[in-house]
Amino acid sequence: MSAWEAIFLGLVQGLTEFLPISSSAHLRIVGELIGSDDPGAAFTAITQIGTEAAVVLYYRRTIRDILVAWWRALRGRDGTGWRARMGAHDEQARMAWYIALGSIPIVVLGLLFQDWIETGLRNLWITVTMLVVFALLLGWADRVGARRRTLDALTPRRALAFGLAQSLALVPGVSRSGGTITAGLLMGFTRKAAADYSFLLAIPAVLGSGLYQLAKSVGEGPAEGSPGPLATLLATIVAFAVGYVVIIGFLKIVSTYSYKPFVVYRIVLAAVVVVLLVTGVLSATSGIVV
C-alpha cells in the first residue's frame, strides 16, 4: 500500500467511523476498489485508535469528570457501603460502571469469534446484507423511538443492551454507532444522548482492540498482503484529524435532523456494492485469508 492509498483510507476511516454507516465496511470496499484488496481487520482496528483519540480529545472534560467521580466514590467519599462505592449517589461515578458493563459483550464476543471476524465475516455479501438490515432498523427506531430519556436514565440493564448492540459491529456493515444508536432510540433515549453514549462506550473496546492488534502486529510482523507499519501510521493520523471534525458536525446534525439520510445512504451503498459484485469489479472474498 502506497502512502497516498494509506492517507485515502485514513480519510475514509475518519469520515465514516462516527456516522451510522459502518467504517469497517467502507474500508473493506474502498480498499479493494483502489487496488489494495481488503486492508484487513488489524488495519481497521489500528486506524480506529486515531478516531478514538479524537473522541477522547472531544470528550476530555466529560471523561475527566467521570473518572474523578468514579475514583472518589470508590474511595468512599459518598459513603463506605458497597452501593455508595458503586456510585449510588453520583451519576458520573455510575457512568464509569455502565461503560465498563457495556464493554463486556464486545470483549467476550470479539475473543470468542476472532477468527471469523478476521476472515469469513468480511465477505462482502454479508456486508451488503448488514448494510440493508441495519439501515431499516435504524430508520424504524428513529421513527418509533420516544426520544425523551437523557443519560441520567441509564440503568445496568440498559447499559448492557447498549453493549450488546455495540458488539454487533464486529460484523462489517453493521456500524458501531449505528447499532448502539439504534438500541438507544428503541429504549427511548434522545438522538443526542444515544450518540454521546455510543461514543463514550466505544472508547475502551476500540482502543483495546486497536492496541491488541498493534501489539500483535509488532510481535508477529504484518500479515502477508496487509498494509505496512508506515502506511498504517499515516492512515491513523489522518483518521484522527478528520474524525475530530466529523464528531462536531455529526452531533450538531443529530440534534436537529433525523437519521433518514444515513438510512438512504446505506441502502444505496448496498445496491452499488451488489452491482459491483455481480459485474466482477469487486470480489466478495478478495484478500481474505481463510
C-alpha positions in Angstrom: 0.0 0.0 0.0 1.4 3.4 -1.0 1.4 6.4 1.2 -1.4 8.0 -0.8 -3.5 5.0 -0.5 -3.0 4.9 3.2 -3.9 8.6 3.5 -7.0 8.0 1.5 -8.1 5.0 3.7 -7.4 7.1 6.8 -9.7 9.8 5.3 -12.4 7.2 4.8 -12.0 5.9 8.3 -12.2 9.4 9.8 -15.2 10.3 7.7 -17.2 7.1 8.4 -16.3 5.9 12.0 -18.8 8.1 13.8 -21.6 8.1 11.2 -24.0 5.1 11.4 -22.8 3.8 8.0 -20.0 1.3 9.1 -16.4 2.4 8.7 -15.2 -1.2 8.5 -17.5 -1.8 5.5 -16.2 1.3 3.8 -12.5 0.3 4.4 -13.3 -3.2 3.1 -15.0 -1.8 -0.1 -12.7 1.2 -0.8 -9.6 -0.8 -0.1 -10.3 -3.2 -2.9 -11.5 -0.5 -5.3 -8.2 1.4 -5.1 -6.3 -1.8 -5.7 -5.1 -2.6 -2.2 -7.6 -5.5 -1.6 -9.2 -5.8 1.9 -6.8 -3.9 4.2 -7.8 -6.4 6.9 -9.3 -6.4 10.4 -5.9 -5.5 12.0 -5.5 -2.3 9.8 -9.1 -1.4 10.6 -8.7 -1.8 14.3 -5.4 0.1 14.5 -6.6 3.1 12.4 -9.6 3.2 14.8 -7.1 4.2 17.5 -6.9 7.5 15.6 -10.6 8.1 15.6 -10.9 7.1 19.3 -8.2 9.5 20.2 -10.4 12.2 18.5 -13.3 11.0 20.8 -11.0 11.3 23.9 -10.0 14.8 22.9 -13.5 15.9 22.2 -15.0 14.4 25.4 -11.9 15.1 27.5 -13.8 17.1 30.2 -16.6 14.5 30.4 -14.1 11.7 30.6 -12.2 13.5 33.3 -15.3 14.2 35.4 -16.4 10.5 35.1 -13.0 9.2 36.2 -12.6 11.6 39.1 -16.2 10.9 40.3 -15.6 7.1 40.0 -12.4 7.2 41.9 -13.8 9.4 44.7 -16.8 7.1 45.1 -14.7 4.0 45.1 -12.6 5.5 47.9 -15.7 6.1 49.9 -16.3 9.8 49.5 -20.1 9.3 49.3 -20.2 6.5 51.9 -18.4 3.3 52.8 -21.2 0.9 51.8 -20.8 -1.0 48.6 -23.7 0.8 46.9 -22.1 4.2 47.6 -18.8 3.0 46.3 -20.5 1.8 43.1 -21.9 5.3 42.5 -25.3 5.1 44.1 -25.1 8.8 45.0 -23.2 10.1 41.9 -24.4 9.9 38.3 -20.9 10.4 36.9 -19.4 7.6 39.0 -22.3 5.3 37.8 -21.5 6.2 34.2 -18.0 4.7 34.6 -19.5 1.4 35.8 -22.1 1.5 33.0 -19.3 1.9 30.4 -17.4 -1.0 31.9 -20.5 -3.2 31.9 -21.4 -2.2 28.4 -17.9 -3.1 27.2 -18.2 -6.7 28.3 -20.2 -8.1 25.4 -17.9 -6.9 22.6 -14.8 -8.1 24.5 -16.2 -11.6 25.1 -17.6 -12.0 21.6 -14.6 -10.5 20.0 -12.3 -13.0 21.6 -14.7 -16.0 21.0 -15.2 -15.2 17.3 -11.8 -13.6 16.5 -11.1 -15.9 13.6 -14.5 -15.4 11.9 -14.2 -11.6 12.4 -10.9 -11.5 10.7 -11.9 -13.9 7.8 -15.4 -15.2 6.9 -17.4 -12.3 8.3 -15.6 -9.9 6.0 -17.3 -11.5 3.0 -18.9 -8.6 1.1 -22.2 -10.4 0.7 -22.5 -10.4 4.5 -21.5 -6.7 4.5 -24.3 -5.9 1.9 -26.9 -7.7 4.0 -25.9 -5.9 7.2 -25.9 -2.6 5.5 -29.6 -3.1 4.4 -30.8 -4.8 7.6 -29.4 -2.2 9.9 -30.5 0.7 7.7 -34.1 -0.5 8.1 -33.6 -1.0 11.8 -32.1 2.5 12.3 -34.9 4.1 10.2 -37.6 2.2 12.2 -36.0 3.1 15.6 -35.7 6.8 14.6 -39.4 6.8 13.7 -40.9 5.0 16.6 -38.4 5.9 19.4 -39.8 8.1 22.2 -36.6 10.2 22.3 -37.3 11.5 25.8 -34.6 9.9 28.0 -31.3 11.5 28.7 -28.2 9.7 30.0 -29.3 10.1 33.6 -31.9 7.4 32.8 -29.2 4.7 32.3 -29.5 1.5 34.3 -27.4 -1.6 34.3 -29.9 -3.4 32.0 -29.9 -0.5 29.5 -26.1 -0.3 29.7 -25.8 -4.0 28.9 -28.3 -3.6 26.0 -26.2 -0.8 24.6 -23.2 -3.1 24.9 -24.8 -6.0 23.1 -25.8 -3.6 20.3 -22.2 -2.4 20.1 -20.9 -6.0 19.8 -22.9 -6.4 16.5 -20.4 -4.0 14.9 -17.9 -6.8 14.9 -19.6 -7.7 11.6 -18.7 -5.2 8.8 -21.8 -3.4 7.6 -23.5 -3.1 11.0 -21.8 0.1 12.3 -20.7 0.6 15.9 -22.5 3.9 16.2 -25.4 2.7 14.1 -26.0 -0.4 16.4 -25.7 1.5 19.7 -27.8 4.5 18.5 -30.5 2.2 17.2 -30.6 0.5 20.6 -30.7 3.8 22.3 -33.6 5.1 20.2 -35.6 1.9 20.8 -35.0 2.4 24.6 -36.4 5.9 24.4 -33.2 7.9 24.5 -32.8 11.2 22.6 -30.7 11.2 19.5 -28.0 13.3 21.2 -27.9 11.1 24.3 -27.7 7.9 22.3 -24.9 9.3 20.2 -22.9 10.6 23.2 -23.1 7.3 25.0 -22.2 5.5 21.8 -19.0 7.4 21.5 -18.1 7.0 25.2 -18.9 3.3 25.2 -16.7 2.7 22.2 -13.5 4.1 23.9 -12.5 1.0 25.9 -13.4 -1.5 23.3 -11.9 0.3 20.3 -8.7 1.3 22.0 -8.4 -2.1 23.5 -8.8 -3.8 20.1 -6.5 -1.4 18.3 -3.8 -1.7 20.9 -4.1 -5.5 20.9 -3.8 -5.7 17.1 -0.9 -3.2 17.2 1.0 -5.3 19.8 0.2 -8.4 17.8 1.5 -6.9 14.5 4.7 -5.7 16.3 5.3 -9.2 17.8 4.4 -11.2 14.7 5.0 -8.7 11.9 2.3 -7.7 9.5 0.3 -10.5 7.8 1.0 -11.3 4.2 -0.6 -8.7 1.9 -1.6 -6.3 4.8 -0.5 -2.7 4.9 2.9 -2.0 6.4 3.6 0.0 9.6 4.2 3.3 7.9 1.0 3.1 5.8 -1.0 2.2 8.9 0.5 5.1 10.9 -0.3 7.6 8.2 -3.9 6.3 8.0 -4.2 6.5 11.8 -3.0 10.1 11.9 -5.4 11.2 9.1 -8.3 9.3 10.7 -7.7 11.3 14.0 -7.7 14.7 12.3 -10.7 14.0 10.1 -12.6 12.1 12.8 -12.5 15.1 15.2 -14.1 17.4 12.7 -16.8 14.7 11.9 -17.7 14.3 15.6 -18.5 18.0 15.9 -20.6 18.0 12.7 -22.4 14.8 13.4 -23.5 15.8 16.9 -24.9 19.1 15.5 -26.8 17.2 12.7 -28.4 14.6 15.0 -29.5 17.3 17.4 -31.5 18.9 14.6 -32.4 16.3 11.9 -33.4 12.7 11.6 -31.3 9.7 10.6 -33.1 9.3 7.3 -30.2 10.4 5.1 -28.0 7.8 6.6 -30.7 5.1 6.1 -30.9 6.0 2.4 -27.2 6.2 2.0 -26.7 2.7 3.5 -29.3 1.2 1.1 -27.8 3.0 -1.9 -24.3 1.8 -1.0 -25.5 -1.8 -0.6 -27.1 -1.6 -4.1 -23.9 -0.2 -5.6 -21.8 -3.0 -4.0 -24.2 -5.7 -5.3 -23.8 -4.3 -8.8 -20.0 -4.3 -8.4 -20.0 -7.8 -7.1 -22.3 -9.1 -9.8 -20.2 -7.4 -12.6 -16.9 -8.7 -11.1 -15.5 -5.3 -10.2 -15.4 -6.5 -6.5 -14.8 -9.9 -5.2 -16.7 -11.0 -2.1 -13.7 -12.7 -0.6 -10.8 -10.7 -2.0 -7.8 -10.5 0.4 -9.5 -12.8 2.9 -7.2 -15.5 4.2 -9.2 -18.5 5.4 
